[in-house]
Amino acid sequence: MKQDQDVKKIYLIVFCAFVFNGCKKWDKPEQVPAYIHIDHIDLSVSPSQGTAKHGLIDAWVYVNDQPVGVFNLPATIPILASGSQKITIAGGIKEDGLTEHRAKYSLLLPFIKTVNLIPGHVHEMTGVDQPTVSYYPSTDVGIWHENFDDAAIEFYADPNSDAGVAYVNDTVNVFEGTGSGKIELPAGFDYARVITSQSFDLPKLGNPVFVELHYKTNNSMGIGIQAINGTELIPLTNTVLNATNGEWKKIYVKLTDIVSEQSNADSFKFIITIDKDNGVDVVENYIDNFKVVYDK
């Protein structure tokens, strides 16, 4: 019996030692993160690239090219690293204005900066560290824009349209610059479609194609393409935007798929289509900074 008790004691001692050492092994102090704080992202543009006003709402953050996460701005972001680190910040959008379609805007170059991270310290990304992104160079990305800053508007009305785009310069209805475009449907008129004067040779194999737009409207509005195949014109609406209750909004309309599906098209134009909603007497639709951006 004594031998059995001794064996049990030995087992107990070994077990306790194992548990104690195991606890010591896993009871390590947690690493204290460093932090970066990003208030917002800026967009830098050249005069040929249109407005610098944007709708970048998220930051896609990487440390030494490894993903940290996606953060709605403003955000204070924990990073388990210290010392001199490469920080990459890419701008994120809501494709087609949908919260569930948040994505990195792949037509913009990310911001890259070497930052000295200190555990427990918040590094403010401001001043020389202010995240500023830009479009890829013109060799890679094509950009066309209509800012509606004068009466020579680069849109025309479809033959069946009840209205075209008019130039307005009253300060109440101008988002930026000296003017905006207005599509108005008075009582008794129900339909409008306007088309870009410029036609585009767009990539089709899944290359990104977007329309960026500021808009204010009391009626729904469709954004799409006109595929041109010889003499055949094929209008296709991609995204329907809702009324904005008197507010200007920024939208990124993703047209990648609808363009790629038109494999036989020779070229494309872009269209805005309005069908008067029930209960709306007079449609007042304002647009500004219409921008076509595509990966060549």
MARRODO-509104 format. One record per residue (C-alpha): residue in three letters; z, y, x. Coordinates in Angstrom, 1 decimal. Each point is the difference from the previous one (the first is absolute). Layout:
BEGIN
R  res       Z       Y       X
R  ALA       Z       Y       X
...
# end
This chain:
BEGIN
R  res       Z       Y       X
R  MET     0.0     0.0     0.0
R  LYS     0.9     2.4     2.8
R  GLN    -3.4    -0.7     1.6
R  ASP    -1.7     0.8    -3.3
R  GLN     2.0     3.2    -0.2
R  ASP    -0.9     1.0     3.5
R  VAL    -3.7    -0.5    -0.7
R  LYS     0.4     2.1    -3.1
R  LYS     1.6     2.7     2.0
R  ILE    -2.9    -0.1     2.5
R  TYR    -2.5     0.2    -2.8
R  LEU     1.9     2.9    -1.5
R  ILE     0.1     1.9     3.4
R  VAL    -3.7    -0.6     0.5
R  PHE    -0.9     1.1    -3.5
R  CYS     2.1     3.2     0.3
R  ALA    -1.5     0.8     3.3
R  PHE    -3.5    -0.5    -1.4
R  VAL     0.8     2.2    -3.0
R  PHE     1.6     2.7     2.2
R  ASN    -2.8     0.1     2.5
R  GLY    -2.6    -0.1    -2.9
R  CYS     1.7     3.0    -1.6
R  LYS     0.0     1.8     3.3
R  LYS    -3.7    -0.8     0.4
R  TRP    -1.0     1.5    -3.4
R  ASP     2.6     2.7    -0.1
R  LYS    -2.0     2.4     2.2
R  PRO     0.2     3.7    -0.7
R  GLU    -3.0     1.1    -2.0
R  GLN    -2.6     2.1     1.8
R  VAL     0.3     3.7    -0.9
R  PRO    -3.5     1.3    -1.1
R  ALA    -1.5     3.3     1.0
R  TYR    -1.6     2.0    -2.8
R  ILE    -3.1     2.2    -0.5
R  HIS    -0.2     2.4    -2.9
R  ILE    -3.5     0.9    -1.4
R  ASP    -0.1     2.7    -2.6
R  HIS    -3.7     0.0    -0.6
R  ILE    -3.4    -0.7     1.7
R  ASP    -2.5     2.8     0.7
R  LEU    -3.8    -0.4     0.0
R  SER    -2.1     1.8     2.6
R  VAL    -3.6     0.7    -0.9
R  SER    -3.1     1.8     1.4
R  PRO    -1.9     2.5    -2.2
R  SER    -2.6    -2.7    -0.7
R  GLN     2.6    -2.4    -1.4
R  GLY     1.2     2.0    -3.0
R  THR     3.5     0.7    -1.1
R  ALA     3.2    -1.0     2.0
R  LYS     1.9    -0.3    -3.3
R  HIS     0.7    -3.7    -0.5
R  GLY     2.0    -2.6    -1.9
R  LEU     1.5    -2.0     2.8
R  ILE     3.3    -1.2    -1.5
R  ASP     1.0    -2.9     2.3
R  ALA     0.5    -0.6     3.7
R  TRP    -1.1    -3.3     1.5
R  VAL     2.1    -0.2     3.1
R  TYR    -0.5    -2.1     3.1
R  VAL     2.1    -0.2     3.3
R  ASN    -2.0    -1.2     3.0
R  ASP    -2.7    -1.2    -2.5
R  GLN     2.4    -2.2    -1.9
R  PRO     0.5     0.9    -3.7
R  VAL     3.3     1.4    -1.1
R  GLY    -0.9     0.6    -3.6
R  VAL    -1.4     2.3    -2.7
R  PHE     2.1     3.0    -1.0
R  ASN    -0.3     2.4    -2.9
R  LEU     0.4     3.5     1.4
R  PRO     2.3     1.7     0.8
R  ALA     1.8    -2.9     1.8
R  THR     2.5    -0.7     2.7
R  ILE    -1.1    -3.2     1.7
R  PRO     2.2    -2.4     2.0
R  ILE    -1.5    -1.4     3.2
R  LEU     1.5    -2.8     2.1
R  ALA    -1.1     1.3     3.3
R  SER     1.2     2.6     2.5
R  GLY    -1.4     2.1     2.8
R  SER    -3.6     1.1     0.3
R  GLN    -2.0    -1.7    -2.8
R  LYS    -3.6     0.3    -1.3
R  ILE     0.2     1.1    -3.7
R  THR    -3.1    -0.3    -2.2
R  ILE    -0.1     1.6    -3.4
R  ALA    -2.9    -0.5    -2.4
R  GLY    -0.4     1.8    -3.4
R  GLY     0.3    -1.9    -3.2
R  ILE    -1.5     0.7    -3.4
R  LYS    -0.1    -1.2    -3.6
R  GLU    -3.5    -1.4    -0.5
R  ASP    -1.4     1.2    -3.4
R  GLY     3.4     1.7    -0.6
R  LEU     1.7    -3.3    -0.7
R  THR     3.5    -0.6     1.4
R  GLU    -0.6    -3.7     0.3
R  HIS    -3.1     0.7     2.2
R  ARG     1.7     1.6     2.9
R  ALA    -2.0    -0.4     3.2
R  LYS    -0.5     1.4     3.5
R  TYR    -2.9     2.5    -0.1
R  SER    -2.2    -1.7     2.5
R  LEU    -2.4     2.9     0.4
R  LEU     2.7     2.0     1.9
R  LEU     1.0    -0.3     3.6
R  PRO     3.7    -0.6     0.3
R  PHE     2.5     2.2     1.8
R  ILE     1.3    -1.5     3.3
R  LYS     2.9     1.5     2.0
R  THR     2.4    -1.3     2.6
R  VAL     3.6     0.7    -1.1
R  ASN     3.3    -0.4     1.7
R  LEU     2.2    -2.0    -2.4
R  ILE     3.8     0.2     0.2
R  PRO     2.1    -2.6    -2.0
R  GLY     1.8     1.7    -2.8
R  HIS    -2.0     3.2     0.4
R  VAL    -2.6     1.4    -2.4
R  HIS    -3.1     1.3     1.7
R  GLU    -1.7     2.6    -2.2
R  MET    -3.7    -0.3     0.0
R  THR    -0.7     3.7     0.0
R  GLY    -1.6     2.6     2.3
R  VAL    -2.0    -1.8     2.7
R  ASP     1.0    -3.3    -1.6
R  GLN    -1.2     1.0    -3.5
R  PRO    -2.2    -2.9    -1.3
R  THR    -3.6     1.3    -0.3
R  VAL    -2.9    -2.2    -0.8
R  SER    -3.8     0.7     0.0
R  TYR    -3.2    -1.6    -1.1
R  TYR    -1.8    -2.4     2.3
R  PRO    -2.8     1.8     1.9
R  SER    -3.4     0.6    -1.7
R  THR    -1.5    -2.9     1.9
R  ASP     2.3    -2.4    -2.0
R  VAL     0.7     1.8    -3.3
R  GLY    -2.3     2.1    -2.2
R  ILE     1.4     2.9    -2.0
R  TRP    -1.7     2.2    -2.7
R  HIS     1.9     2.6    -2.0
R  GLU    -0.4     2.6    -2.7
R  ASN     2.7     2.6    -0.1
R  PHE    -1.3     2.0    -2.9
R  ASP     0.5     3.3     1.9
R  ASP    -3.3     1.5    -1.2
R  ALA    -2.4    -0.3    -2.9
R  ALA    -2.4    -2.2     1.9
R  ILE     1.6    -3.3    -1.2
R  GLU    -1.3    -3.3     1.4
R  PHE     0.1    -1.7    -3.4
R  TYR    -2.5    -0.1    -2.8
R  ALA     0.3    -1.1    -3.7
R  ASP    -1.5    -3.3    -1.2
R  PRO    -2.8     0.6    -2.5
R  ASN     2.2    -1.4    -2.8
R  SER     3.0     2.0     1.0
R  ASP     1.4     2.7    -2.3
R  ALA     1.3     2.0     3.0
R  GLY    -0.3     0.5     3.7
R  VAL     2.4     1.3     2.6
R  ALA     0.7     3.8    -0.1
R  TYR     1.5     2.1     2.8
R  VAL     3.3     1.7    -0.9
R  ASN     2.1     2.3     2.2
R  ASP     2.9     1.0    -2.2
R  THR     3.2    -0.6     2.0
R  VAL     1.7    -2.1    -2.7
R  ASN    -2.6    -2.7     0.2
R  VAL    -0.9     0.0     3.7
R  PHE     1.8    -2.6     2.1
R  GLU    -1.1     1.3     3.4
R  GLY    -2.4     2.4     1.5
R  THR    -2.0     2.5    -2.1
R  GLY    -1.1    -2.3    -2.9
R  SER     0.1    -3.3    -1.9
R  GLY    -2.5    -1.9    -2.1
R  LYS     0.4    -0.2    -3.8
R  ILE    -1.4    -2.4    -2.4
R  GLU     0.5     1.3    -3.6
R  LEU    -0.8    -1.8    -3.2
R  PRO     0.4     2.4    -3.0
R  ALA     0.6    -1.2    -3.6
R  GLY    -3.1    -2.0    -1.1
R  PHE    -0.9    -1.2     3.5
R  ASP     1.4    -3.4     1.1
R  TYR    -1.6    -1.2     3.2
R  ALA    -0.6     1.2     3.6
R  ARG    -1.3    -1.7     3.1
R  VAL    -0.5     1.9     3.3
R  ILE    -1.6    -1.4     3.1
R  THR     0.1     0.9     3.7
R  SER    -3.2     1.6     1.2
R  GLN     0.4    -1.8     3.3
R  SER    -0.9    -3.7     0.2
R  PHE     1.7    -2.4     2.5
R  ASP    -1.0    -3.0     1.9
R  LEU     3.3    -1.9    -0.2
R  PRO     1.2    -3.1     1.7
R  LYS     0.3    -3.0    -2.3
R  LEU     1.8    -2.9     1.8
R  GLY     3.5     1.0    -1.0
R  ASN     0.0     3.2     2.1
R  PRO     2.4     2.6    -1.6
R  VAL    -1.5     2.6    -2.3
R  PHE     2.3     2.6    -1.6
R  VAL    -0.2     3.1    -2.1
R  GLU     2.8     2.5     0.6
R  LEU     0.5     2.5    -2.8
R  HIS     2.4     2.7    -1.3
R  TYR    -0.1     0.2    -3.8
R  LYS     1.6     1.6    -3.0
R  THR    -1.1    -1.1    -3.5
R  ASN     1.1    -0.3    -3.6
R  ASN    -2.3    -3.0    -0.5
R  SER    -0.7    -3.3     1.7
R  MET    -2.7     0.0     2.7
R  GLY    -2.0    -2.8     1.6
R  ILE    -0.9    -0.1     3.7
R  GLY    -2.8    -2.3     1.1
R  ILE    -3.4    -0.5     1.6
R  GLN    -3.7     0.2    -0.8
R  ALA    -1.7    -2.9     1.8
R  ILE    -3.7     0.8     0.7
R  ASN    -2.4    -2.9     0.3
R  GLY    -3.5     1.4     0.2
R  THR    -0.5     1.8    -3.4
R  GLU     2.9    -1.8    -1.6
R  LEU     3.2     2.0    -0.3
R  ILE     3.2    -2.0    -0.8
R  PRO     3.1     2.1    -0.9
R  LEU     3.3    -1.9     0.5
R  THR     3.5     1.4    -0.7
R  ASN     2.6    -1.3     2.3
R  THR     3.3     1.8    -0.8
R  VAL     1.1     1.9    -3.1
R  LEU     2.5     2.9     0.7
R  ASN     2.4     1.1    -2.7
R  ALA     0.8     3.5    -1.2
R  THR     2.4     1.8     2.4
R  ASN     2.0     2.2    -2.4
R  GLY    -1.0     3.2     1.7
R  GLU     0.7    -1.2     3.5
R  TRP    -2.3    -0.3     3.0
R  LYS     0.0    -3.5     1.5
R  LYS    -1.6    -1.7     3.0
R  ILE    -1.8    -3.3    -0.4
R  TYR    -1.5    -2.5     2.4
R  VAL    -2.6    -2.0    -1.9
R  LYS    -0.9    -3.3     1.7
R  LEU    -3.7    -0.8    -0.5
R  THR    -0.3    -2.6     2.7
R  ASP    -0.5    -3.0    -2.3
R  ILE    -2.3     1.7    -2.6
R  VAL    -2.3     1.2     2.8
R  SER    -0.1    -3.4     1.8
R  GLU    -0.9    -1.7    -3.3
R  GLN    -3.2     2.0    -0.2
R  SER    -1.7    -1.9     2.9
R  ASN    -3.5     1.0    -1.1
R  ALA     0.7     3.8    -0.3
R  ASP    -2.0     2.2     2.4
R  SER     2.5     2.9    -0.3
R  PHE     2.8     1.4    -2.1
R  LYS     1.2     3.1    -1.7
R  PHE     3.5     0.8    -1.4
R  ILE     0.7     0.7    -3.6
R  ILE     2.7     1.6    -2.2
R  THR    -0.2    -1.1    -3.6
R  ILE     2.0     1.4    -3.0
R  ASP     0.2    -1.4    -3.5
R  LYS     2.1     2.2    -2.3
R  ASP     3.3    -1.6    -0.8
R  ASN     1.3    -0.3    -3.6
R  GLY     2.0     3.1    -0.9
R  VAL    -1.6     2.2     2.6
R  ASP    -1.9     3.0    -1.4
R  VAL    -1.2     1.7     3.2
R  VAL    -0.1    -1.8     3.3
R  GLU     0.9     2.1     3.0
R  ASN    -0.5    -2.0     3.2
R  TYR     0.6     1.6     3.4
R  ILE    -1.0    -1.5     3.3
R  ASP     0.4     1.1     3.6
R  ASN    -0.5    -1.5     3.5
R  PHE    -2.3    -2.8    -1.1
R  LYS    -0.3    -2.1     3.2
R  VAL    -2.0    -3.1     0.8
R  VAL     1.4    -2.0     2.9
R  TYR    -1.5    -3.3     1.2
R  ASP     0.0    -2.3     3.0
R  LYS    -3.4    -0.1     1.6
# end
